[in-house]
Amino acid sequence: MKAIKYLSLVICTALAAPVAIAASAAPSAADLAKGEKVFKVTCVVCHGAGILGAPKFGDKAAWASRIAQGADTLHAHALSGLKTMPPKGGNTALKDDEVKAAVDYMVDKAR
């Protein structure tokens, strides 16, 4: 009986996860514009061509599993670095909100 309850909880959580992600607040037009500027200066270097495994800009299939992780996780990865991506895409002069805006811009274009 416990196994059935646990399985039900797992299934419900899995089904609700996309809803929770989709329900998060969409970035404003101003944030997307800020993100586009940062993308064009910093992020395009790797995400434009998919260098070192970076998901290519606008590639829905490459971004899908990343988007499913949620904005907080994507922001954390971009700020701290992940695998071959350095923190803040190598541009440590960027403010945290600029990095987050760039991530949101790339995600917006990959949906």
N, C-alpha and C positions, 0 to 999 in steps of 0.2 A: 504494500500500500504506500509506503514512504517513497519507493522508487517511482510510482506513478505520479505522486504529488511533485516530486523533484523534476521529473520529466516534463510535467505540465508547466512548471515554473520556468524551466529552461526554454521551452517552446514559446511561451508567452513573452519572455524577455527578448528572445531573438526576433519575434514578430514586431515587438514594440520599438526596437532599436532604430529602424529606419524612420519611424514616425518621430521619435525624439530628435533625431538629427535634422529632419526636415522642418521641425517646429522651431528650431533655433532661429533667432532673429537674423534676417537677411542684412547684409552690409548696406549702408546708405550709398547713394550715388557719389557723394563726396569721398567716402572711404574707398570706393572702387576706383575713382579717378586718382586718388593718392596711391593706391596699390598699383595702378597701371604705370604711373611714373617710376615707382621703385622697380617694378618688373622690367621696364625698358632699360634701366640703368644697370641693375645688378642681376636679377634672376634670369634674364634672357640668355645670359652667357651659357648657362648649363641647360636650362629648361627649354630654350629655343630649339636646340639640336638633340636633346636627350643625352648629354654628355655624362659619362660615368653612372649610367642608370637613372638619371633624373627623369621623372615623367615629363614627356614633351607637353608644351603648352597647348591646350585645347584637345588633347588626346583623351577622349572620354573613357576608353577602356583602361588606359594606364592610370587614370586618376580615380576610377570607381572604388577600388579597395581602400585607397587612401582617404577619400571623402567619407567612406563608411566608418572610419575611425573617429570622426567628429572634429570640429574646428579646434577644440582645446588641444587635442593631440597633435594636429597639424601645426598649430601655432608653436607648441612646445618644441617640436622637432625642428622647425625653422629657426627658432630663437637659440636653441642649444646645439644644433647640428645633429646629423644622423648619417651614419655610415660615411660616405665620401663627401657629404655636404658639410661644409664648415658652419659654425654658428653665424647666423644672419647672412648666409650665403657668401660669407667672406668679407662683407662690408660692415665692419664693426661700428662704423659711424652712424649706422641707421638706429633710429629709436625703435623700441619694441612695437609701438603702434604702427610704425611704417612697415615693419616686417609682417605683422599680422594683416595689414591692409593688402600687401602684395600676395600673401597666401590666399586671402579671401578673393582677390581678383582672379588668380589662377583657377581657383575652385569654381568661381562663377562662370568662367569661360569653358570649363570642362563638364558642366552639367548638361 
